[in-house]
Amino acid sequence: MTQPPRHETEREVIVTDRSGSGAGMILGVILAIAAVVLVVWLIFGMNGDGETADVVPDDVNVTVDVEGATGDEG
């Protein structure tokens, strides 16, 4: 048996030059790595030596000298 001839329609093929897409991909990867490094830096602290700033010092000495105060007011 023979197959009937197929009717093929003409199709237009458009080929575009995509030489610039590699640079965009490289830039995207670099920006993604920079974002991850920034997040890690913000989470684990900005100092690389492990020292942190003292918000409340260990030795708090407060001397209040008020003249004329008896402490039994009220």
Secondary structure, DSSP 8 states (H G I E B T S, - for coil): ------------------TTHHHHHHHHHHHHHHHHHHHHHHHH-S-TTS----SS-S--------TT--S---
